[in-house]
Amino acid sequence: MSVHAMIWFTDNSRPVSRGYAEEAVAGDVTMPKRALRSNDPVHHRPSRSGTQRGLALIVSICVGFPLALAAATGSLAIPHNDAWSHSKIARVFAMTGHLELLGWNRTALVGQIVVLGPLGRSVVIQQVFVACLAVVALLASYLFLAPRVGRNRALFGTAVAGLVPEFGLLATSYMSDMPAFAAFMASLVLGDRALRRHSQLLLAASLAVGMWGVTIREQVLVVPVSILIIAVREWKGRPRLLAGLQAVALVVVLAVFEQWRRSLPLGDSPLLRLDLTNASTTLLEALTALALYLLPVALLLARPIAWSVRARWAGAVSALVIFALTQVLPRPFSRNYIDPSGSYSDVFLGHRVVFSAPVWTLILIATSISAGLLVGILVEHGTRWDRLTATTGILFGLGVLGQAAAGQLPFSRYLIPAVPLLCSVLLATRVGPRRVLGTTGLAFMLALTVALTSNALSYDAARWHTASGLQSQGVRATDIDAGLEWLGWHSDGPARYGSGPKGAGGLTTLFHDTRACYVVSASPLPGLETIAIRTYRTFAVVGTSRLWIQKPTSC
């Protein structure tokens, strides 16, 4: 069977595996294996080599291609977005053996720094390490999905996770999202195996990987907690006792780590305050983001013409509601990455247009259609939740909403672990797949991902190299404002609000030694003298955009 056939997933022959995962929850009606197979258009499963080729293709597209773009544009050797602090902390740790935080690492972060040791002094190695963890995340997603939905649909779900628009950028930067996602899925897979086999060894391995993930981002804690809840509840006798002891050990390790982490200076621990408005906005933004992420699944499975009237009405109303939300929410897909002006537009100067108004409207319409189709599928066919997926999903959702209610700002990238969880539920729906539409959905997401990734990598490199050119001409690095990454990387102190002067974009106030006598901007800024204009490729190899080098009269 060809690689193409491996990924366009006509087979769903494997039902939910035997054991705890096969039991119905939340209204699920479990059907016998023979009945399940009778609804599938293709009863065969792909060969092992075919599955491997499919996974290799997915990894090549979702990780290999962004990595090649990063290398070609010169972005692989420079920090990106908030990762300026992560990279700088890792570099200092590699050279001195000391953790020196910078006031810009709201997540735990330590786990992804310590494991690199002396290798962390190289930004290239840091980011290649993250790319390797992105591969781990994809492989673990497949291993989680395969027992639940069959190999072919597991490949499809893995491709959906890898084509989340933020994935390529997160896989090529030292941000904590991809290491946390890899730990999340690896811990989940090991825990899944432990629960099926009643294995204490696999349970310990799952908890160890999960705890490592917690030292990167606390969000990962939901996985070991979910696994322990099920183990302690369902196991009997000595296995339950041993699982309880492992739970106690996890709590002790977690308490010790958290106490130590909070003792570190400049740890940027969150200030908690009740903010229900932020929680409600986060919920709405999460719905739109997940609807976009799951567009290929919606197109693969939906058959509105065969639905009941109730399902059609539910889908139509949902699509209209989501489209209305995209028109009223300031940022329909939360902060940072999916935006008409490109990724993390908050941290650079000036304004640019990556997606024209018609293209952006098309993205919003596609999101709304996806939401309507997904709701219609759920109303028409119901859901199949196994206990691990349900428990993890519920705790994950509560964690994100709790974070928002506590006054923090969850970003859309925080939702990536939810994609394999939701795919495991949706792809278990017993309907014949629509190959052409499923392929169209994947192609749409691939185009969106490539556009965002290539643009951000090209723009980041252009800003950095333009500022480096000024530096080579004798300008001090701290006299240049080329965006957050440049300011943070070249400052000799931590990030403190109000410690520096207010520059053209306001980010200079974070760094005490920045003067911003030269500004690198995506568009001309008022009140500044333009001294040069540079061009760069808008999408890495095509298109032409400009950067303005400007100087305030005060300098």
SEBARO-987399 format. One record per residue (C-alpha): residue number from 1; z, x, y. Coordinates in Angstrom, 3 decimals, decimal comma. Each point is the difference from the previous one (the first is absolute). Layout:
BEGIN
   nr        zz        xx        yy
  NUM         Z         X         Y
...
This chain:
BEGIN
   nr        zz        xx        yy
    1     0,000     0,000     0,000
    2    -0,888     1,358     3,451
    3     2,485     0,928     2,703
    4    -1,393    -2,864     2,062
    5     0,849    -2,434    -2,760
    6     3,450     1,485    -0,298
    7     0,818    -0,925     3,563
    8    -1,553    -3,386     0,299
    9     2,498    -1,382    -2,411
   10    -1,289    -2,837    -2,094
   11     2,689     0,384    -2,637
   12     3,460    -1,435     0,059
   13     0,613     0,007    -3,698
   14     3,513     1,390    -0,019
   15     2,704    -2,527     0,789
   16     3,388     0,843     1,409
   17     1,607     2,393    -2,444
   18     2,566    -1,086    -2,513
   19     3,661     0,328     0,841
   20     1,852    -0,866     3,204
   21    -3,222    -0,054     2,046
   22    -1,538    -2,773    -2,069
   23     2,703    -2,514     0,793
   24    -0,853    -2,606     2,604
   25     1,782    -0,250     3,326
   26    -0,447    -2,120     3,105
   27    -1,889    -2,754    -1,694
   28    -2,340     2,200    -2,024
   29    -1,516    -1,596    -3,059
   30    -0,484     2,650    -2,678
   31    -3,097    -0,517    -2,129
   32    -0,606     1,495    -3,421
   33    -2,186     3,060    -0,223
   34    -2,844    -1,885    -1,716
   35    -0,140    -2,551     2,815
   36    -0,047     2,733     2,569
   37    -2,876     1,759    -1,649
   38    -2,054    -3,122    -0,319
   39    -0,246    -0,233     3,799
   40    -1,332     3,509     0,447
   41    -3,748     0,572     0,286
   42     0,277     3,405    -1,647
   43     2,453     0,699    -2,821
   44    -0,438     3,731    -0,382
   45     2,062     2,645     1,704
   46    -1,389     3,167     1,586
   47     0,229     3,170    -2,034
   48     2,553     2,630     0,971
   49    -2,760     2,227     1,376
   50    -1,405    -2,930     1,973
   51     3,410    -0,683     1,541
   52     0,352     3,673     0,872
   53    -3,399    -0,007     1,697
   54     0,949    -3,109     1,932
   55     3,248     1,561     1,179
   56    -1,789     3,222     0,900
   57    -2,463    -1,940     2,123
   58     2,788    -1,876     1,783
   59     1,930     3,205     0,669
   60    -3,145     1,732     1,254
   61    -0,776    -2,775     2,459
   62     3,524    -0,788     1,165
   63     1,472     3,519     0,117
   64    -2,755     2,575    -0,534
   65    -2,315    -1,364     2,686
   66     2,695    -0,219     2,738
   67     1,176     3,491    -0,956
   68    -3,560     1,324     0,369
   69    -0,277    -1,735     3,388
   70     3,271     1,540     1,129
   71    -1,218     3,459    -1,012
   72    -3,434    -0,472     1,593
   73     1,389    -1,215     3,339
   74     2,716     2,636     0,200
   75     2,765    -2,603    -0,305
   76     1,477     1,374    -3,201
   77     1,721     2,844     1,856
   78     1,577    -2,056     2,799
   79     2,842    -2,554     0,049
   80    -0,713    -3,694     0,518
   81     1,884    -2,858     1,620
   82     3,778     0,088    -0,677
   83    -0,508     2,703    -2,617
   84     0,150     2,677     2,715
   85     3,779    -0,089    -0,518
   86    -0,213    -0,155    -3,808
   87    -2,325     3,004    -0,085
   88     2,077     1,941     2,480
   89     3,242    -0,651    -1,905
   90    -1,676     1,085    -3,263
   91    -1,361     3,146     1,646
   92     3,387     1,012     1,365
   93     1,635    -0,737    -3,362
   94    -2,606     2,132    -1,774
   95     0,651     2,947     2,297
   96     3,784    -0,236     0,426
   97     1,360    -2,160    -2,811
   98     1,679    -2,275     2,562
   99    -0,685    -3,652     0,751
  100    -0,369    -0,331     3,754
  101    -0,778    -3,595     0,905
  102    -1,789    -0,909     3,194
  103     1,155    -3,510     0,898
  104    -3,266    -1,488    -1,247
  105     0,536    -0,776    -3,689
  106     1,369    -3,505    -0,382
  107    -0,463     0,145    -3,801
  108     1,999     2,312    -2,263
  109    -2,972     2,390    -0,386
  110     1,967     2,807    -1,684
  111    -1,505    -0,469    -3,461
  112    -3,560     0,792     1,000
  113     1,080     3,108     1,923
  114     2,329     1,720    -2,428
  115    -2,373    -0,195    -2,996
  116    -2,602     2,155     1,772
  117     2,428     2,829     0,682
  118    -1,730     3,058     1,481
  119    -3,421    -1,638    -0,395
  120     0,923    -2,389     2,790
  121    -0,837     2,532     2,700
  122    -3,686    -0,947    -0,348
  123    -1,115    -3,325     1,469
  124    -3,016     0,091    -2,323
  125     2,220     0,301    -3,077
  126     2,264    -2,764     1,304
  127    -2,902    -2,389     0,334
  128    -1,688     0,958    -3,265
  129     3,372    -0,616    -1,667
  130     0,005    -3,520     1,449
  131    -3,573    -0,519    -1,234
  132     1,172     0,934    -3,507
  133     2,788    -2,553     0,291
  134    -2,598    -2,583     1,071
  135    -1,745     0,648    -3,329
  136     3,333    -0,479    -1,787
  137     0,478    -3,300     1,855
  138    -3,406    -1,276    -1,097
  139     0,462     1,038    -3,618
  140     3,465    -1,562    -0,086
  141    -1,420    -3,198     1,514
  142    -2,501    -0,177    -2,841
  143     2,697     0,619    -2,619
  144     2,102    -2,765     1,504
  145    -2,888    -2,468     0,104
  146    -1,654     0,685    -3,364
  147     2,643    -1,638    -2,270
  148     0,010    -3,046     2,250
  149    -3,643    -0,728     0,766
  150    -2,105     2,141    -2,351
  151    -1,735     3,304     0,586
  152    -2,991    -1,201     1,966
  153     1,960    -2,136     2,409
  154     2,568     2,796     0,267
  155    -2,817     2,256     1,172
  156    -0,974    -2,636     2,522
  157     3,577    -0,314     1,264
  158     0,271     3,770     0,261
  159    -3,176     0,090     2,080
  160     1,420    -2,743     2,245
  161     3,144     2,086     0,582
  162    -2,045     3,119     0,718
  163    -2,215    -1,832     2,492
  164     2,845    -1,203     2,193
  165    -1,348     1,072     3,422
  166     2,914     2,356     0,684
  167    -0,202     1,717    -3,381
  168    -2,496     2,751     0,863
  169     1,875     1,122     3,104
  170     3,381    -0,108    -1,714
  171    -1,401     1,962    -2,962
  172    -1,088     2,839     2,321
  173     3,052     0,324     2,238
  174     3,623     0,978    -0,563
  175     1,246    -3,493     0,788
  176     2,719    -1,260    -2,354
  177    -1,879    -3,161    -1,052
  178    -2,046     1,480    -2,831
  179     2,812     2,061    -1,588
  180     2,202    -3,111     0,150
  181    -2,765    -2,150    -1,526
  182    -0,498     2,514    -2,817
  183     3,734     0,035    -0,759
  184     0,116    -3,812     0,204
  185    -2,771    -0,505    -2,545
  186     1,005     2,882    -2,300
  187     3,584    -1,244    -0,153
  188    -1,290    -3,530    -0,625
  189    -2,239     1,100    -2,883
  190     2,746     2,071    -1,646
  191     2,459    -2,853     0,429
  192    -2,505    -2,446    -1,463
  193    -0,343     2,194    -3,076
  194     3,786     0,423    -0,221
  195     0,582    -3,754     0,039
  196    -2,642    -0,637    -2,650
  197     1,341     2,697    -2,328
  198     3,712    -0,179     0,854
  199    -0,221     3,731     0,708
  200     2,912     1,665     1,776
  201    -2,066     3,138     0,530
  202    -2,821    -1,850     1,735
  203     2,552    -1,952     2,020
  204     1,576     3,247     1,178
  205    -3,423     1,390     0,884
  206    -0,849    -3,160     1,935
  207     3,249     0,150     1,959
  208    -0,473     3,712     0,728
  209    -3,501    -0,562     1,380
  210     1,232    -3,030     1,922
  211     2,863     1,981     1,500
  212    -2,426     2,722     1,033
  213    -2,030    -2,726     1,701
  214     3,117    -1,231     1,807
  215     0,470     3,498     1,438
  216    -3,467    -0,450     1,525
  217     0,205    -3,658     1,073
  218     2,872    -2,360    -0,713
  219    -2,464    -2,813    -0,760
  220    -0,518     1,457    -3,505
  221     3,563    -1,004    -0,927
  222    -1,212    -3,480    -0,975
  223    -1,635     1,420    -3,148
  224     3,031     1,574    -1,726
  225     2,137    -2,955     1,107
  226    -2,472    -2,465    -1,549
  227    -0,201     1,956    -3,236
  228     3,775     0,261    -0,299
  229     0,477    -3,715     0,696
  230    -2,312    -0,869    -2,899
  231     1,416     2,646    -2,344
  232     3,630    -0,976     0,546
  233    -0,834    -3,691    -0,264
  234    -2,206     0,078    -3,105
  235     1,187     2,945    -2,061
  236     2,940    -0,484    -2,357
  237     2,789     2,158    -1,312
  238    -0,172     3,772     0,362
  239    -3,388     0,053     1,811
  240     1,427    -2,320     2,672
  241     3,095     2,211     0,359
  242    -2,110     3,127     0,400
  243    -2,262    -1,747     2,519
  244     3,124    -0,993     1,948
  245     1,179     3,602     0,028
  246    -3,384     1,103     1,323
  247     0,314    -2,636     2,721
  248     3,380     1,409     1,022
  249    -1,453     3,512     0,052
  250    -2,856    -1,174     2,226
  251     2,429    -1,593     2,457
  252     2,089     3,182     0,168
  253    -3,035     2,236     0,550
  254    -1,375    -2,370     2,613
  255     3,321    -0,161     1,874
  256     0,366     3,784     0,011
  257    -3,572     0,502     1,180
  258     0,260    -2,588     2,759
  259     3,289     1,438     1,242
  260    -1,514     3,501     0,098
  261    -3,206    -1,200     1,656
  262     1,846    -1,793     2,761
  263     2,032     3,129     0,683
  264    -3,137     1,936     0,957
  265    -0,568     0,363     3,749
  266    -2,986    -1,825     1,530
  267    -0,449    -2,164    -3,100
  268    -1,411    -2,894     2,054
  269     2,067    -2,576    -1,896
  270    -0,934    -3,543     1,025
  271     2,116    -1,989     2,418
  272     0,472    -3,411    -1,588
  273    -0,253    -3,166     2,076
  274    -0,829    -3,541    -1,032
  275    -3,563    -0,900     0,991
  276    -1,272    -3,163    -1,640
  277    -3,064    -0,080     2,240
  278    -1,038     3,389    -1,340
  279     0,582    -1,238    -3,551
  280    -2,183    -3,078     0,490
  281    -2,775     2,046     1,629
  282     0,183     2,524    -2,832
  283    -0,335    -2,797    -2,559
  284    -3,110    -1,388     1,682
  285    -1,565     3,455     0,373
  286     0,763     0,757    -3,648
  287    -1,796    -3,170    -1,088
  288    -3,152     0,929     1,908
  289     0,078     3,616    -1,177
  290     0,453    -0,945    -3,660
  291    -2,757    -2,600     0,268
  292    -2,359     2,735     1,173
  293     1,124     2,480    -2,660
  294    -0,535    -2,568    -2,772
  295    -3,427    -1,185     1,153
  296    -1,785     1,473    -3,074
  297     2,420    -1,791    -2,340
  298    -0,536    -3,286     1,821
  299    -3,785     0,318    -0,243
  300     0,160     1,069    -3,648
  301     2,022    -2,977    -1,197
  302    -0,574    -2,929     2,352
  303    -2,170    -2,944    -1,088
  304     0,594    -2,595     2,721
  305    -2,757    -2,261    -1,301
  306     1,994    -0,493    -3,204
  307     3,373    -0,468     1,697
  308     1,957    -3,218     0,338
  309     0,064    -1,751     3,355
  310     3,570     1,192     0,521
  311    -0,957     3,652    -0,486
  312    -2,985    -0,317     2,333
  313     2,082    -1,554     2,744
  314     2,741     2,615    -0,408
  315    -2,563     2,803     0,191
  316    -1,778    -1,447     3,029
  317     3,211    -0,570     1,930
  318     1,273     3,488    -0,864
  319    -3,228     1,613     1,177
  320     0,195    -1,852     3,321
  321     3,668     0,903     0,470
  322    -0,610     3,692    -0,668
  323    -2,984     0,060     2,345
  324     2,128    -1,624     2,692
  325     2,666     2,648    -0,574
  326    -2,542     2,784     0,430
  327    -0,860    -1,468     3,397
  328     3,574    -0,255     1,287
  329     1,677     3,046    -1,508
  330    -0,296     3,045     2,298
  331    -0,730     2,116    -3,082
  332    -1,099    -2,103    -2,954
  333     0,489     2,826    -2,514
  334     3,237     1,413     1,361
  335     0,097     3,362     1,690
  336    -1,621     3,356    -0,365
  337    -3,178    -0,066    -2,084
  338    -2,236    -3,095    -0,065
  339    -0,971    -0,593     3,615
  340    -3,225    -0,326     2,053
  341     0,892     3,262     1,757
  342     0,529     1,888    -3,247
  343     3,022     1,304    -1,813
  344     3,320     0,843     1,694
  345    -1,400    -0,713     3,449
  346     3,541    -0,014     1,430
  347     0,309     3,769    -0,267
  348    -3,108     1,131     1,889
  349    -1,211    -0,344     3,564
  350    -2,803    -2,204     1,258
  351    -1,876    -2,803    -1,662
  352    -2,782    -0,011    -2,581
  353    -1,840    -2,644    -1,960
  354    -0,396     0,648    -3,726
  355    -0,802    -3,581    -0,974
  356    -2,114    -2,037     2,390
  357     1,022    -3,606     0,723
  358    -2,469    -1,488    -2,558
  359     1,125     2,408    -2,726
  360     3,670    -0,665     0,737
  361    -0,634    -3,733    -0,123
  362    -1,699     0,447    -3,377
  363     3,109     1,813    -1,282
  364     2,231    -2,835     1,217
  365    -2,261    -2,635    -1,570
  366    -0,059     1,896    -3,311
  367     3,803     0,173     0,107
  368     0,247    -3,753     0,593
  369    -2,435    -0,816    -2,812
  370     1,956     2,255    -2,330
  371     3,266    -1,746     0,887
  372    -1,533    -3,416    -0,678
  373    -1,461     1,084    -3,331
  374     3,252     1,618    -1,130
  375     2,019    -3,109     0,789
  376    -2,610    -2,148    -1,769
  377     0,213     2,217    -3,098
  378     3,782    -0,259    -0,068
  379    -0,017    -3,783     0,451
  380    -2,700    -0,541    -2,616
  381     1,131     2,438    -2,667
  382     3,656     0,768     0,678
  383     1,432     3,482    -0,509
  384     1,083     2,203    -2,881
  385     3,035     2,094     1,000
  386     1,788     2,295    -2,397
  387     3,610     0,751     0,841
  388    -0,507     3,566     1,206
  389    -2,850    -0,938     2,337
  390     1,877    -3,027     1,311
  391     3,283     1,822     0,571
  392    -1,646     3,002     1,641
  393    -2,244    -2,179     2,144
  394     2,852    -2,184     1,235
  395     2,218     2,970     0,855
  396    -2,908     1,798     1,636
  397    -0,808    -2,990     2,202
  398     3,635    -0,521     0,936
  399     0,271     3,694     0,841
  400    -2,950    -0,079     2,389
  401     1,242    -3,163     1,702
  402     3,542     1,358     0,114
  403    -1,230     3,167     1,646
  404    -1,788    -2,074     2,630
  405     3,008    -2,306     0,493
  406     2,119     3,100     0,583
  407    -2,198     0,919     2,951
  408    -2,265     2,565    -1,644
  409    -3,806     0,006     0,180
  410    -1,634    -0,302    -3,426
  411    -3,620     1,115     0,029
  412    -2,828    -1,360    -2,131
  413    -0,015     3,226    -2,023
  414     3,466    -0,907    -1,284
  415    -1,640    -2,858    -1,926
  416    -2,197     2,150    -2,241
  417     2,394    -0,157    -3,014
  418    -0,316    -3,789     0,093
  419    -3,718     0,207    -0,842
  420     0,330     0,997    -3,700
  421     2,839    -2,505    -0,392
  422    -2,111    -2,854     1,343
  423    -3,057     1,149    -1,943
  424     2,004    -0,200    -3,217
  425     0,675    -3,668     0,739
  426    -3,374    -1,048     1,373
  427    -2,173     1,876    -2,489
  428     1,888    -1,628    -2,875
  429    -1,619    -3,287     1,037
  430    -2,105    -1,224    -2,907
  431    -3,307    -0,625     1,719
  432    -3,315     1,733    -0,523
  433    -0,579     2,703     2,612
  434    -2,869    -0,231     2,480
  435    -1,396     3,502    -0,173
  436    -2,327    -0,104     3,003
  437     2,625    -1,388     2,346
  438     2,660     2,378    -1,314
  439    -2,359     2,909     0,599
  440    -0,725    -1,307     3,495
  441     3,714    -0,094     0,777
  442     0,479     3,579    -1,154
  443    -3,023     1,112     2,026
  444     1,363    -1,718     3,112
  445     3,364     1,723    -0,362
  446    -1,696     3,326    -0,714
  447    -2,031    -0,302     3,208
  448     3,120    -0,836     2,012
  449     1,974     2,842    -1,562
  450    -2,765     2,553     0,534
  451    -0,412    -1,065     3,634
  452     3,707     0,297     0,792
  453     0,462     3,216    -1,947
  454    -3,038     1,869     1,256
  455     0,624    -1,038     3,593
  456     3,673     0,952     0,047
  457    -0,560     3,346    -1,728
  458    -2,860     0,867     2,354
  459     1,899    -1,095     3,106
  460     3,213     1,788    -0,978
  461    -1,891     3,225    -0,626
  462    -1,944    -0,314     3,257
  463     3,175    -0,467     2,051
  464     1,775     2,861    -1,729
  465    -2,889     2,432     0,204
  466    -0,678    -0,873     3,630
  467     3,628     0,744     0,839
  468    -0,183     3,196    -2,062
  469    -3,030     1,008     2,087
  470     2,042    -0,380     3,178
  471     2,770     2,025    -1,570
  472    -2,430     2,801    -0,855
  473    -0,969     0,080     3,671
  474     3,573     0,813     0,973
  475     1,513    -3,452     0,463
  476     3,461    -0,330    -1,509
  477     0,130    -2,441    -2,901
  478     2,917    -1,831     1,611
  479    -2,114    -0,583     3,120
  480    -2,477    -2,078    -2,023
  481     0,344    -3,659    -0,913
  482    -2,408    -0,655    -2,863
  483     2,018    -2,751    -1,636
  484     3,267    -0,301    -1,896
  485    -0,848     2,479    -2,762
  486    -0,880     2,785     2,447
  487     3,042    -0,623     2,193
  488     2,446    -0,098    -2,894
  489    -1,461     2,907    -1,937
  490     0,056     2,382     2,967
  491     3,340    -0,987     1,505
  492     2,904     2,324    -0,765
  493     2,501    -2,851    -0,081
  494     0,539    -3,400    -1,635
  495    -1,387    -3,302     1,162
  496     2,386    -1,647     2,480
  497    -0,995    -2,951     2,147
  498     0,283     0,863     3,670
  499     0,325     3,747    -0,519
  500    -3,425     0,839     1,474
  501    -2,165    -1,072     2,907
  502    -1,935    -3,236    -0,052
  503    -3,631     0,946    -0,538
  504    -3,156    -2,069    -0,059
  505     0,895    -1,737    -3,261
  506     3,783     0,110     0,013
  507     0,412     2,009    -3,208
  508     0,746     3,163     1,949
  509     3,441    -1,454     0,767
  510     0,939     0,821    -3,610
  511    -0,249     3,763     0,433
  512     1,991     2,009     2,515
  513    -2,403     2,930     0,333
  514    -3,244    -1,932     0,571
  515    -1,693    -0,084     3,408
  516    -3,306    -1,710    -0,892
  517    -2,015     1,960     2,553
  518    -3,066    -0,555    -2,166
  519    -0,732    -3,321    -1,673
  520    -2,413    -0,629    -2,882
  521    -0,923    -3,676     0,017
  522    -2,343    -2,419    -1,745
  523    -1,033    -1,438     3,367
  524     0,358     1,075     3,649
  525     3,484    -0,689     1,353
  526     0,506    -1,111     3,595
  527     1,492     2,437     2,491
  528    -1,004     3,086    -1,970
  529    -2,705     2,561     0,716
  530    -2,630     0,358    -2,738
  531    -0,710     3,657    -0,713
  532    -2,076    -0,295    -3,200
  533    -1,411    -2,449    -2,520
  534    -0,355     0,795    -3,692
  535    -1,858    -1,923    -2,710
  536     0,802    -0,582    -3,646
  537    -1,383    -2,008    -2,914
  538     1,451    -3,514     0,098
  539    -0,021    -0,431    -3,776
  540     0,094     3,624    -1,154
  541    -3,755     0,356    -0,489
  542    -1,549    -2,816     2,047
  543     0,423    -1,352     3,508
  544     0,998     1,839     3,161
  545     3,169    -0,515     2,019
  546     1,532     1,865     2,912
  547     3,316     1,558     0,919
  548     1,096     0,536     3,595
  549     1,947     3,074     1,053
  550     1,840    -0,894     3,183
  551     2,588     1,539     2,257
  552     2,562    -1,677     2,260
  553     0,113     1,158     3,595
  554     3,742     0,681    -0,330
  555    -0,727     3,046    -2,182
